Every structure is written in structure tokens, then in C-alpha cells.
Amino acid sequence: MSEQFLEVKNLTLQYKTNGFLVTATHDITFSVKEGERLILLGPSGCGKSTILKAIGGFIKPARGSIVLNGKEIKKPSFERGFVFQEFDQLLPWKSALENIVFAIRSTRKISKNEAQNEAVKLLKKVNLQKFADSYPHELSGGMKQRVAIARCLALKSKVILMDEPFASLDALTRQKMQEELLELWADTRFTLVFVTHSIDEAITLGTRIIMLSPHPGEVIEELEVDLAALGTEFAALKEHISDTLFKNRLDYVI
């Protein structure tokens, strides 16, 4: 894995609201290896979603830079795919299959038949081949998120950015989506940057966790995670993270 695949250097992000200039993050620095699952863990208002938008190219840094594969990010690109918390990110007038075909043909010169064949394979990867002809309003929240993930894979994104994509799901569906995301990652080894405020979710999904302080967000600590090797140490790691966050006066969903 590349040590310098995605680099966030001394990143300070600001935005204006109601006439005031708000500093969302201050001097954030971290890197992401190719094929890594990096988790940004923090409470509402710590700037984690703003960081994700900056990596996506939607927000220009006030200071610092974001570099992907040696090139500074200055604008949105299909090489960085987004999966949001909201379920209305799909085109409502297109079926699940058509949403993916549209993504493929929007980024590559490819025949409709070739695009459909590729889209079918991607739907199989997310276990939705039986719902290829279903429209978004006919799919559950978890199914819509799986289509959105398949669409990112269709775009051949170098990095997939997920902003609390499972937060609105019920507990059982959320756990199932986490399991399926890990299975999909094991199959395709995409690079993932995932935002959450759940400690359990961070430990379950991440190979590395970056904890952020309250507003303005700063890096508190970085942790390497190996879920397979944790075993009975899961509780100890969870307690360590909780203690670290509470020392910074944060309230968390456990």
C-alpha cells in the first residue's frame, strides 16, 4: 500500500454563516494509504464532514492542502466518490441498474450493453441483482445506500468518501450494512474515508481511526485497528477511545 496516497496537510477550513466566519478545523494533518479504511471520529460540529467535503473538492482550504496521488485537489472529480447519509442521492426516475449505467456512461466511452453488463456485476457485488429494475422509492434505506456504493465503484473512484451513511438506519440494518461494506472492501480493496460519531462503528469498520476535538476540529489521537486480532480487547480499545474523548469533554454515541 502506498504510504502517501492521500495527504491532508495543515488543513484549516472556514465558511461563512449568518455573516460570521466560522473556523471548522484547525491545522489538521493526516495521510491515508491506498486500500486503507480511515475513520474520522468526532461529535457534531467538529468539522469531520467539512473535511470530507474538502477532500471531495467542494470546499477550498483557508490554509493547507489536500494531495491525492501527488496532485493537489482543487475541484470535484469522479475519482472521489461520495456516499451521503441521505437516501435521496439516486436519480428517482431511473432504476437501480439505470443509476449505475448512467454513472458508467457519464465517465467513460462505452456502449450501453457493455455498461449494463458491468452494472449487473456491480449490483451482484452489493447483493441487489434481484432489484435491478426497482426504482429508488421501491428500495429500503439500506438498499439505496448499497446502490450508491455500487455507483462509486462504477465510477472507478480512487477514494470513496462516506459521510455517516448508516446513521439513519435501524440498528439491525446498520450492522448488516457494516458487514456488507467490509465484505465488499475485502473483494475490491477500495480506499475508504468514513465519517462517524459512533465508537463501535469506528472500531468495526476502520483500519485506522483519527479522533477529532470539539469545534474547531483538531486531531486528538490516531489509532491503528485490527478488528480480527482484537477479540476480547475490543472492550478495552472502546474504553480507551471513550476515555480520550471524554477528557476532551465530548459526548458520544457508544
Disulfide bonds with the S-S distance in Angstrom:
none
